[in-house]
Amino acid sequence: MALVLALIAPASRAQAASGSAQVSFEQAAADLTSADAKVRLHAVQLLKGAAYPEAALPLARLLTDAQDDIQLEAIAAELNIFLSDPIVPKKRVALVVEVRGAVQAEPAFASGPNALGARAVPIEVLTGLRTAARDENPRVAVEALYAFGTLAIQPAGDARRTLLRAAGPDIAAFIGSSDPAMRYAAVRVIGRVFAKRAKDEPLDSTVGDAVITALNDKDRAVKVAAMLALGAMRYERGVQALTDLFSYYGKGELAEAALYGLSQIAHPTSAPLFIAQLSSKTASLRGIAIEGLARLGDRANLKAIQDMLDKEREQNVTLAGAFALVLLGNGTTDQVADSLSRPRLRDQAKRYVIEIAPGRTGAFTHQLLDSDPQIRIDTIDALGLAGDPSAIAVLEPLRKDADPQVGRAAERAVARLGQPAPQP
């Protein structure tokens, strides 16, 4: 490879005073195997800033380096390679002020699946991150686990099934950690990586049952994350526990999380509970109940939903009603999709578009041609996460959109729907 890292690399006082040093990719890659920890660290930092995909495999070996600072830099470097918008570690402003951007795993994870670009993540990288998550240094372990959770959603098909089989017991074991930060990370990562997809195998009970045990965690954040994870995984063995917790709390954050988990699992036995919550005094509970009834798919519940909506004034609840009408009554997608332009309802609308999009791609043409680039991006992202390959035909032309952010979103969505296999 004849690639060149055009990075600032002050290797000596003379170089620092005179300007910059350019280091070849081959030299930086070779330095990763140096016996000198300082040389390895410097090489990792250079490759992190360059974010070249060719560096992913050489860097994977340093995810388990004996030096914690090298491990942390290697984790950040791997993450930066696959982000949709890589972070530039060093940037000079007006040739005087230097601005540094940190590459951190948890913020990348928290920003959601669309933080990733279109590049395929090698299995070796995911394996290295999973191994690093067992590190004795809590900071390294948590950072590696969040990086794994950020990147591990990318494989699809057979590669995904193989990954889930291998990773399930490892990640589930972290729920038993004495460190609440590690338990919290483990539950969140499981909820993201093992979120139910159409062609997934039945969830390994080792994973699902481990999350059920986290419902009893003393840490409130872990408990809430476990409720949401059970819902994302559609784990039916968690229905009774979530139902009991909702009955126990009745209201507040924990009750809402329990009901939300139930609404995602959408087990028929939850129907009476959803019906009862349509008359709740709490708007969020009414909206969640509508979502649960919509996912149950029983059109007999339409009248109860419509009767409630006739008297409803809360916008988030009426949006949930529009979502239900699409799933149960074959209603139009307009009200749901148009809510993407309303800041207060945007995230809720994106969730709904992801669910209603399969088989309805043509219904979102208006949003894909909207004059507002953010509306186009939100719609593209939702279609990319909906899992319907038929959307590729309408998304492909948008890769050449006049707005570069829209183009990147389309490239990311097309790659996800095309289910690229990870490169060895």
C-alpha positions as a Markdown table, in Angstrom:
| # | Residue | x | y | z |
|---|---|---|---|---|
| 1 | Met | 0.0 | 0.0 | 0.0 |
| 2 | Ala | 1.2 | 3.4 | -1.0 |
| 3 | Leu | -1.1 | 5.3 | 1.3 |
| 4 | Val | 0.3 | 8.2 | 3.2 |
| 5 | Leu | -0.7 | 9.6 | 6.6 |
| 6 | Ala | -0.7 | 13.3 | 6.2 |
| 7 | Leu | -0.8 | 13.9 | 9.9 |
| 8 | Ile | 1.1 | 16.1 | 12.3 |
| 9 | Ala | 3.7 | 13.8 | 13.9 |
| 10 | Pro | 6.2 | 15.7 | 16.1 |
| 11 | Ala | 8.9 | 13.1 | 16.3 |
| 12 | Ser | 11.5 | 15.5 | 17.6 |
| 13 | Arg | 12.0 | 19.1 | 18.8 |
| 14 | Ala | 13.5 | 20.0 | 15.4 |
| 15 | Gln | 10.6 | 18.6 | 13.5 |
| 16 | Ala | 8.1 | 20.2 | 15.8 |
| 17 | Ala | 9.7 | 23.6 | 15.3 |
| 18 | Ser | 10.1 | 23.3 | 11.6 |
| 19 | Gly | 6.6 | 21.9 | 10.7 |
| 20 | Ser | 5.3 | 18.4 | 10.4 |
| 21 | Ala | 6.4 | 14.9 | 9.6 |
| 22 | Gln | 4.6 | 12.6 | 7.2 |
| 23 | Val | 4.6 | 8.9 | 8.1 |
| 24 | Ser | 3.7 | 6.2 | 5.6 |
| 25 | Phe | 0.9 | 3.8 | 6.3 |
| 26 | Glu | 3.3 | 0.9 | 6.1 |
| 27 | Gln | 5.6 | 2.5 | 8.7 |
| 28 | Ala | 2.8 | 3.2 | 11.1 |
| 29 | Ala | 1.4 | -0.3 | 10.7 |
| 30 | Ala | 4.9 | -1.8 | 11.3 |
| 31 | Asp | 5.3 | 0.4 | 14.4 |
| 32 | Leu | 2.2 | -1.3 | 15.9 |
| 33 | Thr | 4.4 | -4.4 | 16.5 |
| 34 | Ser | 7.3 | -2.5 | 18.1 |
| 35 | Ala | 8.6 | -3.7 | 21.5 |
| 36 | Asp | 8.7 | 0.0 | 22.5 |
| 37 | Ala | 5.3 | 0.9 | 24.0 |
| 38 | Lys | 5.8 | 4.6 | 23.2 |
| 39 | Val | 6.3 | 3.7 | 19.5 |
| 40 | Arg | 3.2 | 1.6 | 19.5 |
| 41 | Leu | 1.2 | 4.3 | 21.2 |
| 42 | His | 2.3 | 6.9 | 18.7 |
| 43 | Ala | 1.5 | 4.6 | 15.8 |
| 44 | Val | -2.0 | 3.9 | 17.1 |
| 45 | Gln | -2.7 | 7.7 | 17.5 |
| 46 | Leu | -1.6 | 8.3 | 13.9 |
| 47 | Leu | -3.9 | 5.6 | 12.6 |
| 48 | Lys | -6.8 | 6.8 | 14.8 |
| 49 | Gly | -6.6 | 10.2 | 13.2 |
| 50 | Ala | -6.3 | 8.9 | 9.7 |
| 51 | Ala | -9.3 | 6.5 | 10.1 |
| 52 | Tyr | -8.2 | 4.4 | 7.1 |
| 53 | Pro | -10.2 | 1.1 | 6.8 |
| 54 | Glu | -7.0 | -0.8 | 6.0 |
| 55 | Ala | -5.8 | -0.1 | 9.5 |
| 56 | Ala | -8.7 | -2.0 | 11.2 |
| 57 | Leu | -7.0 | -5.4 | 11.1 |
| 58 | Pro | -3.5 | -4.3 | 12.2 |
| 59 | Leu | -5.0 | -2.3 | 15.0 |
| 60 | Ala | -7.1 | -5.2 | 16.3 |
| 61 | Arg | -4.0 | -6.9 | 17.7 |
| 62 | Leu | -3.6 | -3.9 | 20.1 |
| 63 | Leu | -7.0 | -4.1 | 21.6 |
| 64 | Thr | -5.5 | -6.5 | 24.1 |
| 65 | Asp | -2.2 | -4.8 | 24.5 |
| 66 | Ala | -0.5 | -5.0 | 27.9 |
| 67 | Gln | -0.6 | -1.2 | 28.2 |
| 68 | Asp | -3.9 | 0.3 | 29.1 |
| 69 | Asp | -3.3 | 3.6 | 27.3 |
| 70 | Ile | -2.5 | 1.7 | 24.1 |
| 71 | Gln | -5.7 | -0.3 | 24.5 |
| 72 | Leu | -7.8 | 2.7 | 24.9 |
| 73 | Glu | -6.3 | 4.4 | 21.9 |
| 74 | Ala | -6.8 | 1.2 | 19.8 |
| 75 | Ile | -10.4 | 1.0 | 20.8 |
| 76 | Ala | -10.9 | 4.7 | 19.8 |
| 77 | Ala | -9.1 | 4.1 | 16.6 |
| 78 | Glu | -11.2 | 1.1 | 15.6 |
| 79 | Leu | -14.3 | 3.1 | 16.4 |
| 80 | Asn | -13.2 | 6.1 | 14.4 |
| 81 | Ile | -12.6 | 4.0 | 11.3 |
| 82 | Phe | -16.3 | 2.9 | 11.2 |
| 83 | Leu | -18.1 | 6.0 | 12.3 |
| 84 | Ser | -20.2 | 7.8 | 9.7 |
| 85 | Asp | -18.4 | 11.0 | 10.6 |
| 86 | Pro | -14.9 | 10.2 | 11.8 |
| 87 | Ile | -13.6 | 12.6 | 14.5 |
| 88 | Val | -10.4 | 14.5 | 13.7 |
| 89 | Pro | -8.2 | 14.3 | 16.8 |
| 90 | Lys | -6.3 | 17.5 | 16.0 |
| 91 | Lys | -7.4 | 20.6 | 14.1 |
| 92 | Arg | -5.7 | 23.9 | 13.9 |
| 93 | Val | -7.9 | 27.0 | 13.9 |
| 94 | Ala | -6.4 | 30.1 | 12.4 |
| 95 | Leu | -3.0 | 28.3 | 12.5 |
| 96 | Val | -2.9 | 29.1 | 16.2 |
| 97 | Val | -5.5 | 27.5 | 18.4 |
| 98 | Glu | -5.6 | 23.7 | 18.4 |
| 99 | Val | -8.9 | 22.0 | 19.0 |
| 100 | Arg | -8.9 | 18.3 | 20.1 |
| 101 | Gly | -11.8 | 16.0 | 19.6 |
| 102 | Ala | -12.1 | 12.8 | 21.7 |
| 103 | Val | -13.3 | 9.5 | 20.2 |
| 104 | Gln | -15.3 | 7.9 | 23.0 |
| 105 | Ala | -17.4 | 4.8 | 22.8 |
| 106 | Glu | -20.4 | 5.5 | 25.0 |
| 107 | Pro | -21.4 | 8.8 | 23.2 |
| 108 | Ala | -21.1 | 6.9 | 19.9 |
| 109 | Phe | -23.2 | 4.1 | 21.2 |
| 110 | Ala | -25.8 | 6.5 | 22.6 |
| 111 | Ser | -26.2 | 8.3 | 19.3 |
| 112 | Gly | -27.7 | 5.1 | 17.9 |
| 113 | Pro | -27.2 | 2.7 | 14.9 |
| 114 | Asn | -26.8 | 5.5 | 12.4 |
| 115 | Ala | -23.5 | 6.6 | 14.0 |
| 116 | Leu | -22.0 | 3.9 | 11.8 |
| 117 | Gly | -21.0 | 4.5 | 8.2 |
| 118 | Ala | -21.2 | 2.0 | 5.3 |
| 119 | Arg | -17.9 | 0.2 | 5.9 |
| 120 | Ala | -18.0 | -3.5 | 6.8 |
| 121 | Val | -16.6 | -4.3 | 10.3 |
| 122 | Pro | -14.2 | -7.3 | 10.3 |
| 123 | Ile | -15.1 | -10.1 | 12.7 |
| 124 | Glu | -11.5 | -9.9 | 14.1 |
| 125 | Val | -12.3 | -6.4 | 15.3 |
| 126 | Leu | -15.5 | -7.4 | 17.1 |
| 127 | Thr | -13.7 | -10.4 | 18.6 |
| 128 | Gly | -10.9 | -8.2 | 19.9 |
| 129 | Leu | -13.3 | -5.8 | 21.5 |
| 130 | Arg | -15.2 | -8.6 | 23.1 |
| 131 | Thr | -12.0 | -9.9 | 24.6 |
| 132 | Ala | -10.9 | -6.4 | 25.7 |
| 133 | Ala | -14.2 | -6.1 | 27.6 |
| 134 | Arg | -12.8 | -8.7 | 30.0 |
| 135 | Asp | -9.8 | -6.5 | 30.9 |
| 136 | Glu | -9.0 | -5.9 | 34.5 |
| 137 | Asn | -9.0 | -2.2 | 34.1 |
| 138 | Pro | -12.7 | -1.1 | 34.4 |
| 139 | Arg | -12.2 | 1.9 | 32.1 |
| 140 | Val | -10.8 | -0.3 | 29.3 |
| 141 | Ala | -13.5 | -2.9 | 29.8 |
| 142 | Val | -16.4 | -0.5 | 29.7 |
| 143 | Glu | -15.0 | 1.4 | 26.7 |
| 144 | Ala | -14.4 | -1.9 | 24.8 |
| 145 | Leu | -17.9 | -3.1 | 25.6 |
| 146 | Tyr | -19.6 | 0.1 | 24.3 |
| 147 | Ala | -17.4 | 0.0 | 21.2 |
| 148 | Phe | -18.5 | -3.6 | 20.6 |
| 149 | Gly | -22.1 | -2.6 | 21.1 |
| 150 | Thr | -21.7 | 0.3 | 18.6 |
| 151 | Leu | -20.0 | -1.8 | 15.9 |
| 152 | Ala | -21.6 | -5.2 | 16.4 |
| 153 | Ile | -25.0 | -4.2 | 14.9 |
| 154 | Gln | -23.5 | -4.0 | 11.5 |
| 155 | Pro | -23.1 | -7.7 | 10.5 |
| 156 | Ala | -26.2 | -9.3 | 9.0 |
| 157 | Gly | -27.4 | -12.7 | 7.7 |
| 158 | Asp | -25.2 | -15.7 | 8.6 |
| 159 | Ala | -22.5 | -13.4 | 9.9 |
| 160 | Arg | -24.9 | -11.9 | 12.4 |
| 161 | Arg | -26.2 | -15.3 | 13.5 |
| 162 | Thr | -22.7 | -16.5 | 14.1 |
| 163 | Leu | -21.8 | -13.4 | 16.0 |
| 164 | Leu | -24.8 | -13.6 | 18.3 |
| 165 | Arg | -24.1 | -17.3 | 19.1 |
| 166 | Ala | -20.5 | -16.5 | 20.1 |
| 167 | Ala | -21.1 | -13.2 | 21.9 |
| 168 | Gly | -24.3 | -14.0 | 23.8 |
| 169 | Pro | -22.8 | -15.9 | 26.8 |
| 170 | Asp | -19.8 | -13.5 | 27.0 |
| 171 | Ile | -21.9 | -10.3 | 27.2 |
| 172 | Ala | -24.5 | -11.9 | 29.4 |
| 173 | Ala | -21.8 | -12.8 | 32.0 |
| 174 | Phe | -21.0 | -9.1 | 32.4 |
| 175 | Ile | -24.4 | -8.6 | 34.0 |
| 176 | Gly | -23.0 | -10.3 | 37.1 |
| 177 | Ser | -20.2 | -7.8 | 37.4 |
| 178 | Ser | -19.6 | -6.0 | 40.7 |
| 179 | Asp | -19.2 | -2.8 | 38.8 |
| 180 | Pro | -22.6 | -1.1 | 38.2 |
| 181 | Ala | -21.1 | 0.8 | 35.2 |
| 182 | Met | -20.2 | -2.6 | 33.6 |
| 183 | Arg | -23.6 | -4.0 | 34.4 |
| 184 | Tyr | -25.3 | -1.0 | 32.9 |
| 185 | Ala | -23.2 | -1.2 | 29.8 |
| 186 | Ala | -23.8 | -4.9 | 29.4 |
| 187 | Val | -27.6 | -4.6 | 29.6 |
| 188 | Arg | -27.6 | -1.7 | 27.1 |
| 189 | Val | -25.3 | -3.4 | 24.7 |
| 190 | Ile | -27.4 | -6.6 | 24.8 |
| 191 | Gly | -30.6 | -4.6 | 24.1 |
| 192 | Arg | -28.9 | -3.0 | 21.1 |
| 193 | Val | -27.1 | -5.9 | 19.6 |
| 194 | Phe | -29.7 | -8.6 | 20.3 |
| 195 | Ala | -32.7 | -6.4 | 19.3 |
| 196 | Lys | -35.0 | -8.7 | 17.4 |
| 197 | Arg | -34.7 | -8.8 | 13.6 |
| 198 | Ala | -36.9 | -10.6 | 11.2 |
| 199 | Lys | -34.5 | -13.5 | 10.3 |
| 200 | Asp | -32.9 | -13.9 | 13.8 |
| 201 | Glu | -32.8 | -17.3 | 15.5 |
| 202 | Pro | -34.7 | -17.6 | 18.8 |
| 203 | Leu | -32.9 | -15.7 | 21.5 |
| 204 | Asp | -30.5 | -17.8 | 23.6 |
| 205 | Ser | -32.2 | -18.1 | 27.0 |
| 206 | Thr | -28.8 | -17.6 | 28.6 |
| 207 | Val | -28.9 | -14.0 | 27.3 |
| 208 | Gly | -32.6 | -13.3 | 27.9 |
| 209 | Asp | -32.7 | -14.8 | 31.4 |
| 210 | Ala | -29.6 | -12.8 | 32.4 |
| 211 | Val | -31.4 | -9.6 | 31.5 |
| 212 | Ile | -34.4 | -10.7 | 33.6 |
| 213 | Thr | -32.1 | -11.1 | 36.6 |
| 214 | Ala | -31.0 | -7.4 | 36.0 |
| 215 | Leu | -34.6 | -6.4 | 36.7 |
| 216 | Asn | -33.7 | -6.9 | 40.4 |
| 217 | Asp | -30.6 | -4.8 | 40.2 |
| 218 | Lys | -30.2 | -2.2 | 43.0 |
| 219 | Asp | -29.1 | 0.4 | 40.5 |
| 220 | Arg | -32.1 | 2.1 | 39.1 |
| 221 | Ala | -30.4 | 2.8 | 35.7 |
| 222 | Val | -29.6 | -0.9 | 35.3 |
| 223 | Lys | -33.2 | -1.9 | 36.1 |
| 224 | Val | -34.6 | 0.5 | 33.5 |
| 225 | Ala | -32.1 | -0.6 | 30.9 |
| 226 | Ala | -33.1 | -4.2 | 31.5 |
| 227 | Met | -36.8 | -3.5 | 31.0 |
| 228 | Leu | -36.0 | -1.7 | 27.7 |
| 229 | Ala | -33.7 | -4.5 | 26.6 |
| 230 | Leu | -36.3 | -7.2 | 27.2 |
| 231 | Gly | -38.6 | -5.2 | 25.0 |
| 232 | Ala | -36.1 | -4.7 | 22.2 |
| 233 | Met | -35.3 | -8.4 | 22.2 |
| 234 | Arg | -39.0 | -9.3 | 22.2 |
| 235 | Tyr | -38.2 | -11.8 | 24.9 |
| 236 | Glu | -41.5 | -13.4 | 25.9 |
| 237 | Arg | -40.1 | -15.1 | 29.0 |
| 238 | Gly | -39.8 | -11.6 | 30.4 |
| 239 | Val | -43.5 | -10.8 | 30.1 |
| 240 | Gln | -44.6 | -11.9 | 33.5 |
| 241 | Ala | -41.7 | -10.1 | 35.3 |
| 242 | Leu | -42.4 | -6.9 | 33.4 |
| 243 | Thr | -46.1 | -7.1 | 34.2 |
| 244 | Asp | -45.5 | -7.6 | 37.9 |
| 245 | Leu | -43.1 | -4.7 | 37.9 |
| 246 | Phe | -45.7 | -2.4 | 36.2 |
| 247 | Ser | -48.3 | -3.4 | 38.7 |
| 248 | Tyr | -45.9 | -2.8 | 41.6 |
| 249 | Tyr | -44.8 | 0.7 | 40.5 |
| 250 | Gly | -48.0 | 1.9 | 38.8 |
| 251 | Lys | -46.6 | 5.2 | 37.7 |
| 252 | Gly | -43.3 | 7.0 | 37.1 |
| 253 | Glu | -40.2 | 6.1 | 35.1 |
| 254 | Leu | -40.0 | 2.5 | 36.2 |
| 255 | Ala | -43.7 | 1.8 | 35.4 |
| 256 | Glu | -43.3 | 3.5 | 32.0 |
| 257 | Ala | -40.2 | 1.4 | 31.2 |
| 258 | Ala | -42.0 | -1.8 | 32.2 |
| 259 | Leu | -45.0 | -1.0 | 30.1 |
| 260 | Tyr | -42.8 | 0.1 | 27.1 |
| 261 | Gly | -41.0 | -3.3 | 27.3 |
| 262 | Leu | -44.4 | -5.1 | 27.2 |
| 263 | Ser | -45.6 | -2.9 | 24.3 |
| 264 | Gln | -42.6 | -4.0 | 22.2 |
| 265 | Ile | -42.9 | -7.7 | 23.1 |
| 266 | Ala | -46.6 | -7.4 | 22.3 |
| 267 | His | -47.7 | -10.7 | 23.8 |
| 268 | Pro | -51.5 | -11.4 | 23.6 |
| 269 | Thr | -51.7 | -11.8 | 27.3 |
| 270 | Ser | -50.8 | -8.1 | 27.7 |
| 271 | Ala | -53.9 | -6.9 | 25.8 |
| 272 | Pro | -56.1 | -6.3 | 28.9 |
| 273 | Leu | -53.4 | -4.3 | 30.5 |
| 274 | Phe | -53.0 | -2.1 | 27.4 |
| 275 | Ile | -56.7 | -1.6 | 27.1 |
| 276 | Ala | -56.9 | -0.6 | 30.8 |
| 277 | Gln | -54.1 | 2.0 | 30.3 |
| 278 | Leu | -55.9 | 3.8 | 27.5 |
| 279 | Ser | -57.8 | 5.6 | 30.2 |
| 280 | Ser | -54.6 | 6.4 | 32.3 |
| 281 | Lys | -54.2 | 9.9 | 33.6 |
| 282 | Thr | -50.6 | 9.8 | 32.4 |
| 283 | Ala | -50.2 | 10.7 | 28.7 |
| 284 | Ser | -47.0 | 8.7 | 28.2 |
| 285 | Leu | -48.8 | 5.5 | 29.5 |
| 286 | Arg | -51.7 | 6.1 | 27.1 |
| 287 | Gly | -49.3 | 6.4 | 24.2 |
| 288 | Ile | -47.4 | 3.3 | 25.1 |
| 289 | Ala | -50.6 | 1.3 | 25.5 |
| 290 | Ile | -51.7 | 2.3 | 22.0 |
| 291 | Glu | -48.3 | 1.1 | 20.7 |
| 292 | Gly | -48.8 | -2.2 | 22.4 |
| 293 | Leu | -52.2 | -2.7 | 20.9 |
| 294 | Ala | -51.0 | -1.7 | 17.5 |
| 295 | Arg | -48.2 | -4.3 | 17.6 |
| 296 | Leu | -50.6 | -7.0 | 18.7 |
| 297 | Gly | -52.2 | -6.7 | 15.3 |
| 298 | Asp | -55.8 | -7.3 | 16.5 |
| 299 | Arg | -58.2 | -5.0 | 14.5 |
| 300 | Ala | -60.8 | -5.6 | 17.2 |
| 301 | Asn | -58.9 | -3.0 | 19.3 |
| 302 | Leu | -59.4 | -0.2 | 16.8 |
| 303 | Lys | -62.6 | 1.0 | 18.2 |
| 304 | Ala | -61.2 | 1.4 | 21.7 |
| 305 | Ile | -58.2 | 3.3 | 20.4 |
| 306 | Gln | -60.4 | 5.5 | 18.2 |
| 307 | Asp | -62.8 | 6.3 | 21.0 |
| 308 | Met | -59.9 | 7.4 | 23.2 |
| 309 | Leu | -58.3 | 9.5 | 20.4 |
| 310 | Asp | -61.5 | 11.4 | 19.8 |
| 311 | Lys | -61.0 | 13.0 | 23.2 |
| 312 | Glu | -57.1 | 13.1 | 23.2 |
| 313 | Arg | -55.2 | 16.4 | 23.2 |
| 314 | Glu | -51.6 | 15.3 | 23.8 |
| 315 | Gln | -49.6 | 15.4 | 20.5 |
| 316 | Asn | -47.4 | 12.4 | 21.4 |
| 317 | Val | -50.5 | 10.3 | 22.1 |
| 318 | Thr | -52.3 | 11.3 | 18.9 |
| 319 | Leu | -49.1 | 10.4 | 17.0 |
| 320 | Ala | -49.2 | 7.0 | 18.6 |
| 321 | Gly | -52.8 | 6.7 | 17.4 |
| 322 | Ala | -51.7 | 7.5 | 13.8 |
| 323 | Phe | -49.1 | 4.8 | 14.1 |
| 324 | Ala | -51.8 | 2.3 | 15.3 |
| 325 | Leu | -54.1 | 3.3 | 12.4 |
| 326 | Val | -51.4 | 2.4 | 9.9 |
| 327 | Leu | -50.8 | -1.0 | 11.5 |
| 328 | Leu | -54.3 | -1.9 | 12.3 |
| 329 | Gly | -56.5 | 0.1 | 10.0 |
| 330 | Asn | -54.4 | 0.4 | 6.9 |
| 331 | Gly | -54.4 | 4.2 | 7.5 |
| 332 | Thr | -52.1 | 6.6 | 5.6 |
| 333 | Thr | -48.5 | 7.1 | 6.7 |
| 334 | Asp | -48.8 | 10.9 | 6.2 |
| 335 | Gln | -49.4 | 12.0 | 9.8 |
| 336 | Val | -46.6 | 9.8 | 11.1 |
| 337 | Ala | -44.1 | 10.9 | 8.4 |
| 338 | Asp | -45.0 | 14.5 | 8.5 |
| 339 | Ser | -44.2 | 14.6 | 12.3 |
| 340 | Leu | -40.5 | 14.2 | 11.4 |
| 341 | Ser | -40.6 | 18.0 | 10.8 |
| 342 | Arg | -41.8 | 18.7 | 14.4 |
| 343 | Pro | -38.8 | 18.8 | 16.8 |
| 344 | Arg | -40.8 | 17.6 | 19.8 |
| 345 | Leu | -42.1 | 14.5 | 17.9 |
| 346 | Arg | -39.2 | 13.8 | 15.7 |
| 347 | Asp | -37.6 | 10.9 | 17.6 |
| 348 | Gln | -41.0 | 9.3 | 18.2 |
| 349 | Ala | -41.9 | 9.6 | 14.5 |
| 350 | Lys | -38.6 | 8.1 | 13.4 |
| 351 | Arg | -39.3 | 5.0 | 15.6 |
| 352 | Tyr | -42.7 | 4.6 | 14.0 |
| 353 | Val | -41.4 | 5.1 | 10.4 |
| 354 | Ile | -38.9 | 2.3 | 11.0 |
| 355 | Glu | -41.8 | 0.0 | 12.0 |
| 356 | Ile | -44.3 | 0.9 | 9.3 |
| 357 | Ala | -41.9 | 1.2 | 6.4 |
| 358 | Pro | -41.5 | -2.5 | 5.4 |
| 359 | Gly | -43.8 | -3.0 | 2.3 |
| 360 | Arg | -44.7 | 0.7 | 2.3 |
| 361 | Thr | -41.5 | 2.4 | 0.9 |
| 362 | Gly | -43.4 | 4.2 | -1.8 |
| 363 | Ala | -45.4 | 6.0 | 0.8 |
| 364 | Phe | -42.4 | 8.1 | 1.8 |
| 365 | Thr | -41.6 | 9.6 | -1.6 |
| 366 | His | -42.7 | 13.1 | -0.4 |
| 367 | Gln | -40.3 | 13.0 | 2.6 |
| 368 | Leu | -37.4 | 11.7 | 0.4 |
| 369 | Leu | -37.8 | 14.8 | -1.9 |
| 370 | Asp | -38.4 | 17.3 | 0.9 |
| 371 | Ser | -36.6 | 20.6 | 0.5 |
| 372 | Asp | -35.3 | 20.2 | 4.1 |
| 373 | Pro | -32.1 | 18.0 | 4.1 |
| 374 | Gln | -32.8 | 16.9 | 7.7 |
| 375 | Ile | -36.2 | 15.5 | 6.7 |
| 376 | Arg | -34.6 | 13.6 | 3.8 |
| 377 | Ile | -31.9 | 12.3 | 6.2 |
| 378 | Asp | -34.3 | 11.2 | 8.9 |
| 379 | Thr | -36.5 | 9.3 | 6.3 |
| 380 | Ile | -33.4 | 7.7 | 4.7 |
| 381 | Asp | -32.1 | 6.6 | 8.1 |
| 382 | Ala | -35.5 | 5.1 | 9.1 |
| 383 | Leu | -35.8 | 3.2 | 5.8 |
| 384 | Gly | -32.3 | 1.9 | 6.2 |
| 385 | Leu | -33.2 | 0.5 | 9.6 |
| 386 | Ala | -36.5 | -0.9 | 8.5 |
| 387 | Gly | -34.9 | -3.9 | 6.9 |
| 388 | Asp | -36.8 | -3.9 | 3.7 |
| 389 | Pro | -34.4 | -4.3 | 0.7 |
| 390 | Ser | -37.0 | -3.0 | -1.7 |
| 391 | Ala | -36.1 | 0.5 | -0.4 |
| 392 | Ile | -32.7 | 0.3 | -2.1 |
| 393 | Ala | -34.2 | 1.3 | -5.4 |
| 394 | Val | -35.5 | 4.6 | -4.1 |
| 395 | Leu | -32.5 | 5.3 | -1.9 |
| 396 | Glu | -29.8 | 4.6 | -4.4 |
| 397 | Pro | -30.3 | 7.9 | -6.4 |
| 398 | Leu | -30.0 | 9.9 | -3.2 |
| 399 | Arg | -26.4 | 8.8 | -2.8 |
| 400 | Lys | -25.7 | 11.7 | -5.3 |
| 401 | Asp | -27.9 | 14.2 | -3.4 |
| 402 | Ala | -26.6 | 17.8 | -3.6 |
| 403 | Asp | -26.3 | 17.8 | 0.2 |
| 404 | Pro | -23.3 | 15.6 | 1.2 |
| 405 | Gln | -24.9 | 14.6 | 4.5 |
| 406 | Val | -27.9 | 13.2 | 2.7 |
| 407 | Gly | -25.6 | 11.4 | 0.3 |
| 408 | Arg | -23.8 | 9.8 | 3.2 |
| 409 | Ala | -27.1 | 8.8 | 4.9 |
| 410 | Ala | -28.2 | 7.1 | 1.6 |
| 411 | Glu | -24.9 | 5.3 | 1.2 |
| 412 | Arg | -25.2 | 4.1 | 4.8 |
| 413 | Ala | -28.8 | 2.9 | 4.4 |
| 414 | Val | -28.1 | 1.2 | 1.0 |
| 415 | Ala | -25.1 | -0.7 | 2.6 |
| 416 | Arg | -27.2 | -1.8 | 5.5 |
| 417 | Leu | -30.1 | -3.0 | 3.4 |
| 418 | Gly | -27.7 | -4.8 | 1.1 |
| 419 | Gln | -26.4 | -6.7 | 4.1 |
| 420 | Pro | -22.7 | -6.6 | 3.2 |
| 421 | Ala | -20.7 | -9.5 | 4.7 |
| 422 | Pro | -17.8 | -8.5 | 7.0 |
| 423 | Gln | -14.5 | -8.7 | 5.3 |
| 424 | Pro | -11.9 | -11.1 | 6.7 |
